Amino acid sequence: MRSLRKLWKKAMSYIEENLGAPCIVAFMALLILSAIELALGNEDLASKLAEAAYYNLVAGVILQIVSIFRSERKAQERKAED
């Protein structure tokens, strides 16, 4: 149970620093599901899943850019304190 809590804390810490990570993971999962549905012949569902995947990718990239600016600002604040 303790190791699960540590893992959870590490995951939350990572997500705080990389805001786009959940969206990018969702992008990958949706794209895989889309490929599976396409292979099964469900083209309409595959298309909708792929569209949702790409929206997640765009959101993830935008959030990663925000994360970069946040971390740069924090680094500059630390330098100013020194």
N, C-alpha and C positions, 0 to 999 in steps of 0.2 A: 504494500500500500504506500509505503514511504517513497519507493522509487517511482511510483506512478505520480505522486505529487511533485517530485523533483522534475520529472519529464514534463508535466503540465506547466510548471513554472518556467522551464526553459523554452517551451513552445510559446507561451505568452510573452516572454521577453523578446523572442525572435520576432513575433508578430508586431510588437510595439515598435521595433526598429525597422521592420520591413512591412509596412502597411499593405502593400500589394500582394504579399505572399498568398493569402487565402484565395484571392481572386485568380491568381495564376495557377494555383493547384486546381481550383474549380474549372479553369479553362482546359487543363490537361485531361481531367476526368470526363468533362463533357465531350471533348473531342474524341476520346477513346470510345465513349458510349455511342457517339455519332457514327464512328467507323463500324462498330458492331451492328448497329441498326441498319446501316447501309448494306453490310454484308448479308444481313437477314432479309433484305429486300424492302425494308420500310423506309423508302426514300423521303417521304414527307417528314416523318419523325426525325430522321437523320439530318435533314436540312434545318429543322427547328433547333435541334441540339447544337449543330455547328454554329448557327447564328448566335445562340446564347453563349456558346464558348467564346466566340470572338468578342462579344460585348464584355465578357469577364476579362479577357486579355487586355482590352483597352482600359478598363477600369483599373486593372492591376498595374499596368505601366504608368498610368497617371498617378496612382497612389505611391508607386516606387519613386517617382520624380519628387513628389511631396516629401517622402521620407529622406531623400538625399538632401533637399534644401533644409529640412529640420535638423539633420545631423550636422550639416555644415554650420548652421546658425549656432548650435550648441557648442561646436568646437571653437567658433569665434568668441563666444561668450566666455568660455574657459580661458582662452588666451588673454582676453581683456582683464579678467580677474587676476591673472598672474603678473 
